[in-house]
Amino acid sequence: LRSRIASEMSYALVTLTYLSFMRSSTPNRGFPLQTSGELLDDLLDLLEETAFGPGYDGLDVGLGEKMVMPEFPKTDAEARATRTWTNRELINFVHEESSAPFGALAEDASRERPRGPLPPRSEIIRTILDIFRNLSPCEDNNAHLAQQPRFTDLLLRLTVLSPVCAPTHPSSPLSAPRPVSDALTLKDMIDVRREVIQILANMCAAHSLADDSPYAVRVFFDLISSYLVDADEALSPSNSILSRGESTSSTTVRPPQNADTTLEVLSRIALPDSNRQIFSRCVPQERVQVLFVALVHMLPVIERDFLITFKAAWQVWVEKIVLCLYSLAFLAPPDVKRRIKADRALGFGGIMLRLIKRYVANIHPDYRDLFSPLARRAIETVKVIDDGEDMFVTPAESGGAILGFGMGYGESTIQRIEKGMGMFGGRQEDVTWQVMANAVDEVMFAELDSLAR
């Protein structure tokens, strides 16, 4: 890898690809990166030079040359100017470009033709990402990769798209974005983003955002949003199945893979309170609200949706959505919580109450324990939105101790008088006789009583 000689580098990448598939007799163990010396640094150097190195033409590159990397925007204004392109929009752009007259020729002409026997730079990038994707599921490797800030930073850089100029007329279509890396086309970017999401899903449980730059955190959040906020993707379970041309009665139909993996990433990375606080500080509140609204649209609404969620894969799907909603509600600033609570078109309170009733009251007793954690988390999510407080304020600033992680209103020993109408205030009969009258614990009872005030 260090020699940058074409034949040696190709042989090394092929060998590493085969080694990355190896698994030991011990479960979740494979080729160990942490005991492989400087192999990880060499792979990252090659990935960095291939994707962003100036003057790279497929020939040998001197080891002492300093590669100039594009810098992330450093101000909030620069970050807000970059649009969040959804995965569906990128696919539509690629489809339109390839369907245009001579579209295939234009795409082929945009690819760099390196001299010598080296493959295209995009193929080298994807090969290295394949190696990381195969290595990251191993327990030792994902913990090791999660502690490498450069690794996460470089993966996120690969997913960045150059900002496009605003159209001169409001009705004019937006021009297609281009990857920051000149080694990638827009079609390559779709595959690269999918690979990066899969790698992050394997390692993000042990990753701390404290080591990442503020803009890298924004890129992380935008990458997650790109798979979830599109109107054609943010659908209830039954509509999601029907949009793919499948039958809702099928026993083998599963949630969309890309969105499911992305929900896994968000639910894991936003689980620690420290990461939530960093998201709250670095991500614009408008983007938090957009993602929250999209996740609400993905919840089950009608009876057909709830029947689908009794299948194991879809039950996990709804649990991930509710956990992500709780994390977003936790990190959202008070202004966002007030807007969500007052949004009648969204109907957040009604959707969550219907979900809570279905999984607590209108369910067979044998299945109640399976959905009890989901219902509990849904109640806590509504309570966080209803309170509308900043969850990261210090006790000195708030005048008292804040609730710990996972602690609901009923678990607090502080008896405070709550004013105003709760989110379930107009539905006391449903809450009291259909939910609170069932087998709910003291914590859930107290929180429901507070929401129904």
Secondary structure, 3 states (H helix, E strand, C coil): CCCCCHHHHHHHHHHHHHHHCCECCCCCCECCCCCCCCHHHHHHHHHHHHHHCCCCCCCCCCCCCCCCCCCCCCCHHHHHHCCCCCHHHHHHHHHHHHHCCCHHHHHHHHCCCCCCCCCCHHHHHHHHHHHHHHHCCCHHHHHHHHCCHHHHHHHHHHCCEECCCCCCCCCCCCCCCEECCCCCCHHHHHHHHHHHHHHHHHHHHHCCHHHCCHHHHHHHHHHHHHCCCCCCCCCCHHHHHHHCCCCCCCCCCCCCHHHHHHHHHHHHHCCCHHHHHHHHHHCCHHHHHHHHHHHHHCCCCCHHHHHHCCCHHHHHHHHHHHHHHHHHHHHCCHHHHHHHHHCCCCCHHHHHHHHHHHHHCCCCHHHHHHHHHHHHHHHHHHHHHHHCCCCCCCHHHHCCCCCCCCCCHHHCCCCCCCCCCCCCHHHHHHHHHHHHCCCCCHHHHHHHHHHCC
